[in-house]
Amino acid sequence: MDSLDDAEAQPRNAALADVRRWTIGNLRYVADLFLPPICIRCHEPISDHGVLCAACWQGINFIMPPLCARLGLPLPYASGEDGQLSSMALRHPPAYGRARAAAQFDGVMRDLVHGLKYADRHEAVDLFGRMLCSAGTELLRDADLLMPVPLHRARLWKRRFNQAAILAGRVGKAVGIPVDLSALRRTRRTTSQVGLSRGDRHRNVADAFAVAPAAVARIRGKRILLVDDVITTGSTLGGCARVLKEAGATEVDGLALAMVVDHDQMFM
């Protein structure tokens, strides 16, 4: 009897699935008539929502191998050795383990990040999530816990959202790694790192981060991947990494959408 019921249910379920697909397809068609898909940067008409046109995509300077194993900076050539390091990493080893970013912070990528960060434009978030998953493949493979770089509560109140938390959430959902939004806190506001010397950058973020006492147990022994929108100097990642390691984290790496690449100083 059960097998007979199953046999009757199969064509009915298949018909319902066909109706569902037909309905969704037509709803998308109607939606596209009122809100046609456009490039999320230049607003030129394209074939799908939430993506870039070919010209804007080509305007992104993606960071590809060879790159520095620690800082994630692009290198001019591959040495053939594993763990190739830039002179910057050798001269100034970071407090974190490794950093990776999807692209250089210029041109199209800068426009996209600023759109999310300052103009409350979230249509690129799904695309950003895919970029982060691709750029951070090796780091995500080793991570136990994702954690966004926190905003100070005054800045969070003004902006109403933490873009790093949104990005971490997208990545965590895509790869199945838990995201901790409350363990790491920014205890004081910091000034912009732009134009500061290396020493001033470190002093600017000194004692700017802390681990919530209630979060120490869930951090101890974990490999943590910090997520942010832009790595400018690495000082912010370093400040976060130091307090997380003091709380018992075994490893701390960093993943960002974009990285500031200073070609004039990279190999000095």
Buried (B, 14 or more C-beta within 10 A) or exposed (E): EEEEEEEEEEEEEEEEEEEEEEEEEEEEEEEEEEEEBBBBBBEEEBEEBEBBBEEBBEBBBBBEEBBBBBBBBBBEEEEEEEEBBBBBBEEBEBBBBBBBBBBBBBEBBBBBBBBBBEEEBBBBBBBBBBBBBEBBEEBBEEBBBBBBBBBBEEEBEEEEEBBBBBBBBBBBEBBEBEBBBEBBBBEEEBEEBEEBEEEEBBBBBEEBBBBBEEBBEBBEEBBBBBBBBBBBBBBBBBBBBBBBBEBBBBBBBBBBBBBBBEEEEBEE
